[in-house]
Amino acid sequence: MAPSLTSLPGPAKRRGTSRQALLTAAPFLILTALAAGAGTLWGLRVVGTVESTVMKRMEAATPDLAVNPQMTGTLVLKRLSPIVTNLAAPANTWVRLEAALLMEQKAAASADPLVGAISEDILGFLRSVTAQQMEGAAGLRNLREDLLERIAIRSKGVVRDIVIETLVVQ
């Protein structure tokens, strides 16, 4: 007679294996949770330290910023209306200039006729300029110097500087 399948010798079933696996894994789980908590606390501490250090450096650096005394006080910017005109060459080239004038605050209060005359001078000057003359950084610098020279003559020294805000050549 053949032995039955139920009575075959083999490894016996253990009933305590899941409990033993849990007891083995528990220290690893606890250490992982402790490491995650310690890492979080350390990260928050570092962020707080870095933030306070940056704030201290910013506060310490503020007095080092030097302000040009000629550019403060009674000087104001007086905006010119946008100037749109065609250039001398090439034939179908247009330019749009937006600029502001730097002048004394007292003179800016009654400067509307002067600003109109300066805008007219700039318009006339831009009509005589070619696109090649305004090309590159040197061309922009030369344009600014030429405009400033014309403005100084027209304003008799009231206007200190010109700020070219936008210059579009199309």
Biotite code that builds the C-alpha atoms (Angstrom):
import biotite.structure as struc

atoms = struc.array([
    struc.Atom([0.000, 0.000, 0.000], chain_id="A", res_id=1, res_name="MET", atom_name="CA", element="C"),
    struc.Atom([1.276, 3.448, -0.897], chain_id="A", res_id=2, res_name="ALA", atom_name="CA", element="C"),
    struc.Atom([1.797, 6.018, 1.760], chain_id="A", res_id=3, res_name="PRO", atom_name="CA", element="C"),
    struc.Atom([-0.801, 8.788, 1.761], chain_id="A", res_id=4, res_name="SER", atom_name="CA", element="C"),
    struc.Atom([0.100, 12.278, 0.804], chain_id="A", res_id=5, res_name="LEU", atom_name="CA", element="C"),
    struc.Atom([-0.826, 13.658, 4.158], chain_id="A", res_id=6, res_name="THR", atom_name="CA", element="C"),
    struc.Atom([1.600, 11.494, 5.992], chain_id="A", res_id=7, res_name="SER", atom_name="CA", element="C"),
    struc.Atom([4.637, 12.220, 3.838], chain_id="A", res_id=8, res_name="LEU", atom_name="CA", element="C"),
    struc.Atom([7.638, 13.430, 5.734], chain_id="A", res_id=9, res_name="PRO", atom_name="CA", element="C"),
    struc.Atom([8.615, 17.054, 5.030], chain_id="A", res_id=10, res_name="GLY", atom_name="CA", element="C"),
    struc.Atom([9.186, 20.338, 6.693], chain_id="A", res_id=11, res_name="PRO", atom_name="CA", element="C"),
    struc.Atom([6.719, 21.001, 9.391], chain_id="A", res_id=12, res_name="ALA", atom_name="CA", element="C"),
    struc.Atom([4.634, 24.171, 9.230], chain_id="A", res_id=13, res_name="LYS", atom_name="CA", element="C"),
    struc.Atom([5.695, 26.825, 11.668], chain_id="A", res_id=14, res_name="ARG", atom_name="CA", element="C"),
    struc.Atom([3.035, 28.952, 13.158], chain_id="A", res_id=15, res_name="ARG", atom_name="CA", element="C"),
    struc.Atom([5.304, 31.640, 14.639], chain_id="A", res_id=16, res_name="GLY", atom_name="CA", element="C"),
    struc.Atom([7.069, 32.760, 11.411], chain_id="A", res_id=17, res_name="THR", atom_name="CA", element="C"),
    struc.Atom([5.050, 35.971, 10.823], chain_id="A", res_id=18, res_name="SER", atom_name="CA", element="C"),
    struc.Atom([5.555, 37.025, 14.439], chain_id="A", res_id=19, res_name="ARG", atom_name="CA", element="C"),
    struc.Atom([9.276, 36.343, 14.214], chain_id="A", res_id=20, res_name="GLN", atom_name="CA", element="C"),
    struc.Atom([9.567, 38.324, 10.932], chain_id="A", res_id=21, res_name="ALA", atom_name="CA", element="C"),
    struc.Atom([7.777, 41.254, 12.589], chain_id="A", res_id=22, res_name="LEU", atom_name="CA", element="C"),
    struc.Atom([10.151, 41.165, 15.546], chain_id="A", res_id=23, res_name="LEU", atom_name="CA", element="C"),
    struc.Atom([13.115, 41.076, 13.157], chain_id="A", res_id=24, res_name="THR", atom_name="CA", element="C"),
    struc.Atom([11.832, 43.985, 10.992], chain_id="A", res_id=25, res_name="ALA", atom_name="CA", element="C"),
    struc.Atom([10.721, 46.188, 13.896], chain_id="A", res_id=26, res_name="ALA", atom_name="CA", element="C"),
    struc.Atom([14.202, 47.510, 14.792], chain_id="A", res_id=27, res_name="PRO", atom_name="CA", element="C"),
    struc.Atom([14.820, 48.433, 11.145], chain_id="A", res_id=28, res_name="PHE", atom_name="CA", element="C"),
    struc.Atom([11.492, 50.255, 10.928], chain_id="A", res_id=29, res_name="LEU", atom_name="CA", element="C"),
    struc.Atom([12.165, 52.112, 14.174], chain_id="A", res_id=30, res_name="ILE", atom_name="CA", element="C"),
    struc.Atom([15.673, 53.108, 13.034], chain_id="A", res_id=31, res_name="LEU", atom_name="CA", element="C"),
    struc.Atom([14.304, 54.294, 9.666], chain_id="A", res_id=32, res_name="THR", atom_name="CA", element="C"),
    struc.Atom([11.647, 56.439, 11.385], chain_id="A", res_id=33, res_name="ALA", atom_name="CA", element="C"),
    struc.Atom([14.258, 57.889, 13.755], chain_id="A", res_id=34, res_name="LEU", atom_name="CA", element="C"),
    struc.Atom([16.600, 58.674, 10.860], chain_id="A", res_id=35, res_name="ALA", atom_name="CA", element="C"),
    struc.Atom([13.804, 60.373, 8.893], chain_id="A", res_id=36, res_name="ALA", atom_name="CA", element="C"),
    struc.Atom([12.809, 62.448, 11.916], chain_id="A", res_id=37, res_name="GLY", atom_name="CA", element="C"),
    struc.Atom([16.404, 63.418, 12.679], chain_id="A", res_id=38, res_name="ALA", atom_name="CA", element="C"),
    struc.Atom([16.982, 64.367, 9.032], chain_id="A", res_id=39, res_name="GLY", atom_name="CA", element="C"),
    struc.Atom([13.874, 66.531, 8.990], chain_id="A", res_id=40, res_name="THR", atom_name="CA", element="C"),
    struc.Atom([14.820, 68.326, 12.197], chain_id="A", res_id=41, res_name="LEU", atom_name="CA", element="C"),
    struc.Atom([18.391, 68.859, 11.006], chain_id="A", res_id=42, res_name="TRP", atom_name="CA", element="C"),
    struc.Atom([17.143, 70.179, 7.639], chain_id="A", res_id=43, res_name="GLY", atom_name="CA", element="C"),
    struc.Atom([14.809, 72.657, 9.329], chain_id="A", res_id=44, res_name="LEU", atom_name="CA", element="C"),
    struc.Atom([17.637, 73.824, 11.573], chain_id="A", res_id=45, res_name="ARG", atom_name="CA", element="C"),
    struc.Atom([19.981, 74.335, 8.609], chain_id="A", res_id=46, res_name="VAL", atom_name="CA", element="C"),
    struc.Atom([17.327, 76.248, 6.653], chain_id="A", res_id=47, res_name="VAL", atom_name="CA", element="C"),
    struc.Atom([16.726, 78.522, 9.637], chain_id="A", res_id=48, res_name="GLY", atom_name="CA", element="C"),
    struc.Atom([20.448, 79.108, 10.113], chain_id="A", res_id=49, res_name="THR", atom_name="CA", element="C"),
    struc.Atom([21.023, 79.874, 6.439], chain_id="A", res_id=50, res_name="VAL", atom_name="CA", element="C"),
    struc.Atom([18.038, 82.206, 6.327], chain_id="A", res_id=51, res_name="GLU", atom_name="CA", element="C"),
    struc.Atom([19.177, 84.155, 9.394], chain_id="A", res_id=52, res_name="SER", atom_name="CA", element="C"),
    struc.Atom([22.733, 84.375, 8.022], chain_id="A", res_id=53, res_name="THR", atom_name="CA", element="C"),
    struc.Atom([21.495, 85.707, 4.690], chain_id="A", res_id=54, res_name="VAL", atom_name="CA", element="C"),
    struc.Atom([19.281, 88.275, 6.420], chain_id="A", res_id=55, res_name="MET", atom_name="CA", element="C"),
    struc.Atom([22.195, 89.454, 8.577], chain_id="A", res_id=56, res_name="LYS", atom_name="CA", element="C"),
    struc.Atom([24.424, 89.819, 5.517], chain_id="A", res_id=57, res_name="ARG", atom_name="CA", element="C"),
    struc.Atom([21.733, 91.759, 3.654], chain_id="A", res_id=58, res_name="MET", atom_name="CA", element="C"),
    struc.Atom([21.262, 94.124, 6.579], chain_id="A", res_id=59, res_name="GLU", atom_name="CA", element="C"),
    struc.Atom([25.011, 94.595, 6.878], chain_id="A", res_id=60, res_name="ALA", atom_name="CA", element="C"),
    struc.Atom([25.402, 95.236, 3.131], chain_id="A", res_id=61, res_name="ALA", atom_name="CA", element="C"),
    struc.Atom([22.704, 97.926, 2.905], chain_id="A", res_id=62, res_name="THR", atom_name="CA", element="C"),
    struc.Atom([24.847, 100.831, 4.197], chain_id="A", res_id=63, res_name="PRO", atom_name="CA", element="C"),
    struc.Atom([27.569, 99.973, 1.679], chain_id="A", res_id=64, res_name="ASP", atom_name="CA", element="C"),
    struc.Atom([25.354, 100.953, -1.228], chain_id="A", res_id=65, res_name="LEU", atom_name="CA", element="C"),
    struc.Atom([26.616, 104.332, -2.299], chain_id="A", res_id=66, res_name="ALA", atom_name="CA", element="C"),
    struc.Atom([24.174, 106.762, -3.858], chain_id="A", res_id=67, res_name="VAL", atom_name="CA", element="C"),
    struc.Atom([25.448, 109.269, -6.354], chain_id="A", res_id=68, res_name="ASN", atom_name="CA", element="C"),
    struc.Atom([24.645, 112.638, -4.747], chain_id="A", res_id=69, res_name="PRO", atom_name="CA", element="C"),
    struc.Atom([24.310, 114.286, -8.157], chain_id="A", res_id=70, res_name="GLN", atom_name="CA", element="C"),
    struc.Atom([21.496, 111.924, -9.056], chain_id="A", res_id=71, res_name="MET", atom_name="CA", element="C"),
    struc.Atom([19.371, 112.521, -5.960], chain_id="A", res_id=72, res_name="THR", atom_name="CA", element="C"),
    struc.Atom([17.749, 115.409, -4.235], chain_id="A", res_id=73, res_name="GLY", atom_name="CA", element="C"),
    struc.Atom([16.135, 117.938, -6.485], chain_id="A", res_id=74, res_name="THR", atom_name="CA", element="C"),
    struc.Atom([16.556, 116.124, -9.819], chain_id="A", res_id=75, res_name="LEU", atom_name="CA", element="C"),
    struc.Atom([13.531, 114.571, -11.534], chain_id="A", res_id=76, res_name="VAL", atom_name="CA", element="C"),
    struc.Atom([12.864, 112.722, -14.769], chain_id="A", res_id=77, res_name="LEU", atom_name="CA", element="C"),
    struc.Atom([10.544, 114.422, -17.233], chain_id="A", res_id=78, res_name="LYS", atom_name="CA", element="C"),
    struc.Atom([9.282, 111.974, -19.868], chain_id="A", res_id=79, res_name="ARG", atom_name="CA", element="C"),
    struc.Atom([9.122, 112.921, -23.489], chain_id="A", res_id=80, res_name="LEU", atom_name="CA", element="C"),
    struc.Atom([6.239, 111.733, -25.603], chain_id="A", res_id=81, res_name="SER", atom_name="CA", element="C"),
    struc.Atom([7.276, 108.908, -27.955], chain_id="A", res_id=82, res_name="PRO", atom_name="CA", element="C"),
    struc.Atom([8.952, 110.170, -31.120], chain_id="A", res_id=83, res_name="ILE", atom_name="CA", element="C"),
    struc.Atom([8.259, 108.239, -34.324], chain_id="A", res_id=84, res_name="VAL", atom_name="CA", element="C"),
    struc.Atom([9.872, 109.274, -37.608], chain_id="A", res_id=85, res_name="THR", atom_name="CA", element="C"),
    struc.Atom([11.588, 107.924, -40.681], chain_id="A", res_id=86, res_name="ASN", atom_name="CA", element="C"),
    struc.Atom([15.379, 107.858, -40.980], chain_id="A", res_id=87, res_name="LEU", atom_name="CA", element="C"),
    struc.Atom([17.499, 109.441, -43.709], chain_id="A", res_id=88, res_name="ALA", atom_name="CA", element="C"),
    struc.Atom([18.573, 106.058, -45.088], chain_id="A", res_id=89, res_name="ALA", atom_name="CA", element="C"),
    struc.Atom([17.455, 103.358, -45.964], chain_id="A", res_id=90, res_name="PRO", atom_name="CA", element="C"),
    struc.Atom([14.284, 104.769, -47.452], chain_id="A", res_id=91, res_name="ALA", atom_name="CA", element="C"),
    struc.Atom([11.580, 102.806, -45.603], chain_id="A", res_id=92, res_name="ASN", atom_name="CA", element="C"),
    struc.Atom([13.238, 102.670, -42.171], chain_id="A", res_id=93, res_name="THR", atom_name="CA", element="C"),
    struc.Atom([11.368, 104.031, -39.176], chain_id="A", res_id=94, res_name="TRP", atom_name="CA", element="C"),
    struc.Atom([12.519, 104.737, -35.642], chain_id="A", res_id=95, res_name="VAL", atom_name="CA", element="C"),
    struc.Atom([10.594, 105.053, -32.379], chain_id="A", res_id=96, res_name="ARG", atom_name="CA", element="C"),
    struc.Atom([12.367, 106.734, -29.463], chain_id="A", res_id=97, res_name="LEU", atom_name="CA", element="C"),
    struc.Atom([11.087, 106.937, -25.900], chain_id="A", res_id=98, res_name="GLU", atom_name="CA", element="C"),
    struc.Atom([13.246, 109.044, -23.614], chain_id="A", res_id=99, res_name="ALA", atom_name="CA", element="C"),
    struc.Atom([13.217, 111.073, -20.426], chain_id="A", res_id=100, res_name="ALA", atom_name="CA", element="C"),
    struc.Atom([15.078, 114.231, -19.456], chain_id="A", res_id=101, res_name="LEU", atom_name="CA", element="C"),
    struc.Atom([16.868, 114.643, -16.142], chain_id="A", res_id=102, res_name="LEU", atom_name="CA", element="C"),
    struc.Atom([16.369, 118.154, -14.820], chain_id="A", res_id=103, res_name="MET", atom_name="CA", element="C"),
    struc.Atom([15.995, 120.200, -11.660], chain_id="A", res_id=104, res_name="GLU", atom_name="CA", element="C"),
    struc.Atom([12.651, 119.858, -9.912], chain_id="A", res_id=105, res_name="GLN", atom_name="CA", element="C"),
    struc.Atom([12.059, 123.625, -9.977], chain_id="A", res_id=106, res_name="LYS", atom_name="CA", element="C"),
    struc.Atom([12.650, 123.772, -13.737], chain_id="A", res_id=107, res_name="ALA", atom_name="CA", element="C"),
    struc.Atom([10.506, 120.692, -14.409], chain_id="A", res_id=108, res_name="ALA", atom_name="CA", element="C"),
    struc.Atom([7.376, 122.429, -13.117], chain_id="A", res_id=109, res_name="ALA", atom_name="CA", element="C"),
    struc.Atom([7.404, 124.921, -15.996], chain_id="A", res_id=110, res_name="SER", atom_name="CA", element="C"),
    struc.Atom([9.293, 122.903, -18.590], chain_id="A", res_id=111, res_name="ALA", atom_name="CA", element="C"),
    struc.Atom([6.468, 121.953, -20.975], chain_id="A", res_id=112, res_name="ASP", atom_name="CA", element="C"),
    struc.Atom([7.476, 124.479, -23.671], chain_id="A", res_id=113, res_name="PRO", atom_name="CA", element="C"),
    struc.Atom([11.106, 123.433, -23.302], chain_id="A", res_id=114, res_name="LEU", atom_name="CA", element="C"),
    struc.Atom([10.193, 119.733, -23.522], chain_id="A", res_id=115, res_name="VAL", atom_name="CA", element="C"),
    struc.Atom([8.216, 120.439, -26.701], chain_id="A", res_id=116, res_name="GLY", atom_name="CA", element="C"),
    struc.Atom([11.136, 122.283, -28.279], chain_id="A", res_id=117, res_name="ALA", atom_name="CA", element="C"),
    struc.Atom([13.540, 119.474, -27.287], chain_id="A", res_id=118, res_name="ILE", atom_name="CA", element="C"),
    struc.Atom([11.198, 116.863, -28.788], chain_id="A", res_id=119, res_name="SER", atom_name="CA", element="C"),
    struc.Atom([11.127, 118.878, -31.996], chain_id="A", res_id=120, res_name="GLU", atom_name="CA", element="C"),
    struc.Atom([14.947, 119.055, -32.075], chain_id="A", res_id=121, res_name="ASP", atom_name="CA", element="C"),
    struc.Atom([15.213, 115.298, -31.495], chain_id="A", res_id=122, res_name="ILE", atom_name="CA", element="C"),
    struc.Atom([12.724, 114.666, -34.295], chain_id="A", res_id=123, res_name="LEU", atom_name="CA", element="C"),
    struc.Atom([14.718, 116.821, -36.700], chain_id="A", res_id=124, res_name="GLY", atom_name="CA", element="C"),
    struc.Atom([17.982, 115.172, -35.698], chain_id="A", res_id=125, res_name="PHE", atom_name="CA", element="C"),
    struc.Atom([16.608, 111.634, -36.089], chain_id="A", res_id=126, res_name="LEU", atom_name="CA", element="C"),
    struc.Atom([15.442, 112.459, -39.628], chain_id="A", res_id=127, res_name="ARG", atom_name="CA", element="C"),
    struc.Atom([19.063, 113.214, -40.556], chain_id="A", res_id=128, res_name="SER", atom_name="CA", element="C"),
    struc.Atom([20.501, 110.003, -39.067], chain_id="A", res_id=129, res_name="VAL", atom_name="CA", element="C"),
    struc.Atom([20.965, 106.760, -40.983], chain_id="A", res_id=130, res_name="THR", atom_name="CA", element="C"),
    struc.Atom([20.383, 103.275, -39.584], chain_id="A", res_id=131, res_name="ALA", atom_name="CA", element="C"),
    struc.Atom([24.093, 102.485, -39.975], chain_id="A", res_id=132, res_name="GLN", atom_name="CA", element="C"),
    struc.Atom([25.014, 105.394, -37.690], chain_id="A", res_id=133, res_name="GLN", atom_name="CA", element="C"),
    struc.Atom([22.909, 103.894, -34.865], chain_id="A", res_id=134, res_name="MET", atom_name="CA", element="C"),
    struc.Atom([24.235, 100.373, -35.314], chain_id="A", res_id=135, res_name="GLU", atom_name="CA", element="C"),
    struc.Atom([25.884, 98.683, -32.317], chain_id="A", res_id=136, res_name="GLY", atom_name="CA", element="C"),
    struc.Atom([26.881, 99.943, -28.896], chain_id="A", res_id=137, res_name="ALA", atom_name="CA", element="C"),
    struc.Atom([29.112, 102.691, -30.286], chain_id="A", res_id=138, res_name="ALA", atom_name="CA", element="C"),
    struc.Atom([26.287, 103.931, -32.492], chain_id="A", res_id=139, res_name="GLY", atom_name="CA", element="C"),
    struc.Atom([23.903, 104.125, -29.542], chain_id="A", res_id=140, res_name="LEU", atom_name="CA", element="C"),
    struc.Atom([26.527, 105.949, -27.462], chain_id="A", res_id=141, res_name="ARG", atom_name="CA", element="C"),
    struc.Atom([27.151, 108.429, -30.290], chain_id="A", res_id=142, res_name="ASN", atom_name="CA", element="C"),
    struc.Atom([23.410, 108.980, -30.714], chain_id="A", res_id=143, res_name="LEU", atom_name="CA", element="C"),
    struc.Atom([23.032, 109.662, -26.986], chain_id="A", res_id=144, res_name="ARG", atom_name="CA", element="C"),
    struc.Atom([25.978, 112.087, -26.982], chain_id="A", res_id=145, res_name="GLU", atom_name="CA", element="C"),
    struc.Atom([24.644, 113.934, -30.027], chain_id="A", res_id=146, res_name="ASP", atom_name="CA", element="C"),
    struc.Atom([21.185, 114.205, -28.492], chain_id="A", res_id=147, res_name="LEU", atom_name="CA", element="C"),
    struc.Atom([22.641, 115.405, -25.182], chain_id="A", res_id=148, res_name="LEU", atom_name="CA", element="C"),
    struc.Atom([24.681, 118.059, -26.981], chain_id="A", res_id=149, res_name="GLU", atom_name="CA", element="C"),
    struc.Atom([21.602, 119.349, -28.816], chain_id="A", res_id=150, res_name="ARG", atom_name="CA", element="C"),
    struc.Atom([19.557, 119.304, -25.598], chain_id="A", res_id=151, res_name="ILE", atom_name="CA", element="C"),
    struc.Atom([22.243, 121.194, -23.662], chain_id="A", res_id=152, res_name="ALA", atom_name="CA", element="C"),
    struc.Atom([22.262, 123.922, -26.313], chain_id="A", res_id=153, res_name="ILE", atom_name="CA", element="C"),
    struc.Atom([18.466, 124.156, -26.445], chain_id="A", res_id=154, res_name="ARG", atom_name="CA", element="C"),
    struc.Atom([17.902, 124.086, -22.665], chain_id="A", res_id=155, res_name="SER", atom_name="CA", element="C"),
    struc.Atom([20.872, 126.330, -21.767], chain_id="A", res_id=156, res_name="LYS", atom_name="CA", element="C"),
    struc.Atom([21.998, 123.920, -19.063], chain_id="A", res_id=157, res_name="GLY", atom_name="CA", element="C"),
    struc.Atom([18.610, 123.255, -17.447], chain_id="A", res_id=158, res_name="VAL", atom_name="CA", element="C"),
    struc.Atom([18.564, 119.631, -18.622], chain_id="A", res_id=159, res_name="VAL", atom_name="CA", element="C"),
    struc.Atom([21.388, 117.586, -17.121], chain_id="A", res_id=160, res_name="ARG", atom_name="CA", element="C"),
    struc.Atom([21.028, 114.301, -18.999], chain_id="A", res_id=161, res_name="ASP", atom_name="CA", element="C"),
    struc.Atom([18.868, 112.242, -21.325], chain_id="A", res_id=162, res_name="ILE", atom_name="CA", element="C"),
    struc.Atom([17.771, 108.694, -20.568], chain_id="A", res_id=163, res_name="VAL", atom_name="CA", element="C"),
    struc.Atom([16.952, 106.651, -23.653], chain_id="A", res_id=164, res_name="ILE", atom_name="CA", element="C"),
    struc.Atom([14.314, 104.207, -22.462], chain_id="A", res_id=165, res_name="GLU", atom_name="CA", element="C"),
    struc.Atom([13.531, 102.476, -25.739], chain_id="A", res_id=166, res_name="THR", atom_name="CA", element="C"),
    struc.Atom([14.826, 102.767, -29.260], chain_id="A", res_id=167, res_name="LEU", atom_name="CA", element="C"),
    struc.Atom([13.200, 100.679, -31.967], chain_id="A", res_id=168, res_name="VAL", atom_name="CA", element="C"),
    struc.Atom([14.436, 100.786, -35.557], chain_id="A", res_id=169, res_name="VAL", atom_name="CA", element="C"),
    struc.Atom([12.176, 99.084, -38.063], chain_id="A", res_id=170, res_name="GLN", atom_name="CA", element="C"),
])
